[in-house]
Amino acid sequence: MKRVLLPIDGSECALRGVALLISKRALYLSPDDLEIHLVNVQAPFSHDVSRFVSHEQTAAFHREQSEQALRGACALLDAAGARYVCHLEVGKVAEVITGLAKSLRCDQIVMGTHGRGALKELLLGSITLKVLQLSDIPVLLVK
């Protein structure tokens, strides 16, 4: 069984990665032999925020943001009849992505090269580079 991790931030570029994986599923053996893991990683709030917001409120906010970011990817995979698992994480994005890929024993990471918006594009581009540096497995980048 092949395991693939798809980091999803809700951007068009990330959704192109999902569409590519769907279109190339047969190359991974049979579609039933492909284990797809979607992950959205939310950046943690600073410690200053925790003085004003409860842990439950913070967790609910991160969960809502992750679910919103994953919605488009889940819709594409559902329409294709693909099985997948969603992971909602909080932490340093590149480190969480590569750590999750390792713990799940993934064979590949498929991710977009650019994220949401012009300002975030620079930041997420650096996340892509960091994933490339940290990963011990192949990373397929999608423009």
N, C-alpha and C positions, 0 to 999 in steps of 0.2 A: 504494500500500500504506500502510495506517495502522499506526503503531507506538505501543504503549501500554506504559508502565512501571508495574508494580505492586510497590510496596515491601511486603514481607511480614515481619512479626515473629512470626508464629505465633498471633496473637490471633484471637478470634472476629470482631472488627471487620474485621481484614484479610481474613479468609476471606469475609466478607460482600461485600467489594469484588471478590473473585474471582468469587463467585456472580453478582453484578450484571453483571460483564463478560461472563460466559458467557451470561447470559440476554439481553443486549443485543448480542451479537456481530453479528447480522444488520444492525444499524444502522450498523456500521462499513464497509459495502459488502457483500462476501460473507465468510463465515467464513475462507476461504482468503486473503483480502486483509488479514487482521489479523495483525500480528506482535506477539506477547505476550512481554514481558520481565519476569520476576520477579527481584526483588533483595532480598537480606537483607544488612543492614549491621551488622557487629559493631563495638562500640566497642573501640578499641585498649587494651591494657594500659598502665599507667604504665611509665616507664623503669626504675623501681625493680624491677619484676617481672622484667625482662629479665636482671637479674643472677643470678636463681635458676632461671629456666626457659629452655630452649633455644628458638631460633627455630623449630625443627621442632615442638616441643611446642606452642608458641603457635599456629602455623599449623594444626596438627591439631585443637586445641581450637576455634578459630574455625570451621574447616570443619565439624566435628561439630555445633556450635551452629547454624550456618546451615542445614545439611541437615535438622536436626530442626525448625527453624522453618518451612522450606519444604515439609515433608512433606505437610501438609494441603492446601495450595494446589495442589501437584502432583497429588495424588489427585483433587481436584475437576476440574482441567483434563484429566487423563487420562480420567476417566469421561465427560467431555463430548466427547472426541475432538479436543481443541484442541492445536495445536502451540505450544510455548513454549520459551524459553531461560532458564536460571537463571544468575544472577550472584551470586557470593559475594564480598562486599567487606568491608574493614576501614577504618574512619576515622570522621570526623565525619558523623553520619548524614544530616542534611539536605543538607550540602554534597555528599556522595557521591551521594545520590539525584538532585539537580538536575544535577550534573556528568555522571552517567551518562545521564540523559535527554537532555542536550544532545549528548553524544558519539554516542549512538545515533540522534540526530535523531528523537526521539519526538514524537508529536503531542499526547499527553496523559499525565498521571500520574493513576492511580486509587489512592487510599489511604484507609485507615481513619482516623477521627478520634481514636481511643483505642487504646492498646496493652494489654499484658498487666498485669493486676493494678492495684489502686487506687493504689499508690505510683508505678508506672511510668506510669499514666494521665496524671499531671500532666506528667511528663517528655516522654512521647510526644506529648502535646497541644502542648507547646512545639516539638517537632520538626515537627509538622504546620504550625504557624504559620510556622516558619522556611522550610519548603519553599514555602509560599505566597508568602513574601517574596522568596525567591531565584529562583523559577521564572519562566521567560519563556514557558512554555506553559501551557495550561489544566490545572487540577488539579481532579479530581472527588473530593469528600470523601464517604465513606460512613460513616454512623452505625452 
